[in-house]
Amino acid sequence: MVDLDAYFSRIGFVGPRQASLSTLRALHALHPAAIAFEAIDCLLDRGIDISPAAVDAKLIHGGRGGYCFEQNSLFARVLTALGFEVEGLAARVRWNAPPDAPAQPRTHHVLKVIAEGEDWLVDVGFGGCVLTAPLRLQPDLEQPTDHDLYRLAPIPGGYTLEVLREPGWVPAYDVSLTPCVPRDYEMANWFTSTHPTSHFRSNLLAGRTTPQARYGLLFNRFTTRPIGGKPTKEILDADGIETILRDVFGLAVEPSWRPVIERAAATPPG
């Protein structure tokens, strides 16, 4: 269950509450604009509780964002409550990894949603490259969104999601079409939130995508990628990071975050 009134108020949705493609598109655009991608709790040794009550308290009522297991589990419950058929899937992240990097575990939560008789890839929890619209689960079809052009390249058992950026087609992740069960996500979430090799345990990062631009923070590097414009990058001090987390990413910054912020501010430029 999910409090639809509270969720719709959180993301600013006022449209019809029906299982239509237009509703799916509207929600998919509004969610990543309102609820930032972040994993600050991993840096604070709090762990990530992906139970529905904890996710709703944090993302809907607590002025916080979250990462894929929180974002997409919430979105799945919202869509299910509206009458959509929703299936949980898992993906191996390849974003920013060299081509010869070893295969990663499937630690990214995505969704398959049936809308108006078609299968759609839905993902509101992928940081600075998050989808802002559902994609048809069809191979080699170039699919434009407001921010990026995507395509799904077929691989055994699933697809590679690719995005067109300055270097060309860049892989985001390999998604398996084998459905997941809740325990799959509990195990993957435990790994990503606690294992010392998980980048969420060492990197301060945040992402938000609005109709105007994509915003990203990695350590002390703040990037803005406006629609139709050139990306800009800025190196921030600790006060600047705190301001950006609050004013750009819309997060309820806590005093306990300050040591994490100061460590990020001390990161050498790179």
Residue pairs with C-beta under 8 A, 6 or more apart in sequence:
1 52
1 77
1 81
2 52
2 56
2 74
2 77
2 78
2 81
3 56
3 60
4 17
4 78
4 81
4 82
6 56
6 60
6 61
7 13
7 60
7 74
7 78
8 14
10 34
10 35
10 59
10 60
11 27
11 30
11 31
11 33
11 34
11 35
12 30
12 34
13 26
13 27
13 30
15 22
15 23
15 26
16 23
17 23
17 82
18 82
18 83
19 79
19 82
19 83
19 84
19 115
20 115
20 116
21 115
21 116
21 118
21 134
23 82
24 79
24 84
24 113
24 115
24 120
24 122
24 134
25 133
25 134
27 75
27 78
27 79
28 122
28 124
28 131
28 132
28 133
28 134
29 132
29 133
29 146
29 211
31 71
31 75
31 124
32 124
32 130
32 131
32 132
32 207
32 208
32 209
33 208
33 209
33 210
33 211
34 250
35 59
35 65
35 66
35 71
35 124
36 65
36 206
36 207
36 208
36 249
36 250
36 251
37 65
37 66
37 67
37 71
37 125
37 126
37 127
37 128
37 130
37 205
37 206
37 207
37 208
38 64
38 65
38 66
38 67
38 205
38 206
38 207
38 249
38 251
39 48
39 66
39 67
39 193
39 200
39 205
40 204
40 206
40 251
40 257
40 260
41 47
41 48
41 193
42 48
42 192
42 193
42 194
42 198
42 200
42 201
43 200
43 201
43 202
43 204
43 260
44 256
44 257
44 260
47 193
47 194
48 66
48 67
48 69
48 70
48 189
48 192
48 193
49 55
50 69
50 70
50 73
50 185
50 186
50 189
52 73
52 74
52 77
55 66
55 70
55 73
55 74
56 74
58 64
58 66
58 70
59 65
59 66
59 70
59 71
59 74
60 74
62 252
63 250
63 251
63 252
64 251
64 252
65 71
65 206
65 208
65 249
65 250
65 251
66 74
66 125
67 125
67 127
67 192
67 200
68 108
68 109
68 110
68 123
68 125
68 126
69 109
69 125
69 185
69 188
69 189
69 192
70 125
71 124
71 125
72 88
72 109
72 110
72 111
72 122
72 123
72 124
72 125
73 109
73 185
75 111
75 122
75 124
75 125
76 86
76 88
76 111
79 86
79 111
79 113
79 122
80 86
84 113
84 114
84 115
85 113
85 114
86 111
86 112
86 113
86 114
87 111
87 112
87 113
87 179
88 109
88 110
88 111
88 112
88 179
88 180
88 181
88 184
88 185
89 109
89 110
89 111
89 112
89 158
89 175
89 176
89 177
89 178
89 179
89 180
90 106
90 107
90 108
90 109
90 110
90 175
90 176
90 178
90 180
90 184
90 185
90 188
91 106
91 108
91 110
91 161
91 173
91 174
91 175
91 176
92 103
92 104
92 105
92 106
92 107
92 108
92 173
92 174
93 104
93 107
93 108
93 172
93 173
94 101
94 104
94 160
94 171
94 172
94 173
94 174
95 126
95 127
95 129
95 170
95 171
95 172
95 173
97 104
105 188
105 191
106 176
106 188
107 188
107 191
107 192
108 125
108 126
108 173
108 175
109 125
109 180
109 185
109 188
110 121
110 122
110 123
110 173
110 175
111 121
111 122
111 123
112 119
112 120
112 121
112 122
112 137
112 177
113 119
113 120
113 122
113 134
114 120
115 134
118 136
118 137
119 136
119 137
120 134
120 135
120 136
120 137
121 131
121 134
121 135
121 136
121 137
121 152
121 159
121 161
121 175
122 131
122 134
123 130
123 131
124 130
124 131
126 172
126 173
127 205
127 207
127 216
128 207
128 209
128 214
128 215
128 216
128 223
128 225
129 148
129 163
129 172
130 207
130 209
131 145
131 150
132 145
132 146
132 147
132 209
133 145
133 146
135 143
135 150
135 152
135 161
136 143
137 152
137 159
138 152
139 152
139 153
139 154
139 159
140 151
140 152
140 153
140 154
141 151
141 152
142 149
142 150
142 151
143 149
143 150
143 151
144 150
146 211
146 227
147 209
147 214
147 225
147 227
148 163
148 164
148 165
149 163
149 164
150 161
150 162
150 163
150 164
151 162
151 164
151 169
152 159
152 160
152 161
152 162
153 159
153 160
153 162
154 160
155 174
157 176
157 177
157 178
158 174
158 175
158 176
158 177
158 178
159 174
159 175
159 177
160 171
160 172
160 173
160 174
160 175
161 171
161 172
161 173
161 174
161 175
162 169
162 170
162 171
162 172
163 169
163 170
163 172
164 170
191 198
192 198
192 200
193 200
193 201
194 201
195 201
203 218
203 219
204 217
204 218
204 219
204 241
204 260
204 261
204 263
204 264
205 216
205 217
205 218
205 219
206 215
206 216
206 217
206 245
206 249
206 251
207 214
207 215
207 216
207 217
207 249
208 214
208 215
208 248
208 249
208 250
209 215
211 227
212 226
212 227
213 224
213 225
213 226
213 227
213 229
214 223
214 224
214 225
215 222
215 223
215 224
215 225
215 248
215 249
216 222
216 223
216 225
217 223
217 241
217 244
217 245
217 249
219 264
219 267
220 235
220 236
220 237
220 240
220 241
220 264
220 265
220 266
220 267
221 233
221 234
221 235
221 236
221 267
221 269
222 233
222 234
222 235
222 236
222 240
222 241
222 244
222 248
223 231
223 232
223 233
223 234
224 231
224 232
225 231
234 240
235 269
236 244
236 265
237 265
238 258
238 261
238 262
238 264
238 265
240 265
241 261
241 264
241 265
242 253
242 257
242 258
242 261
245 251
245 253
245 257
245 261
246 252
246 253
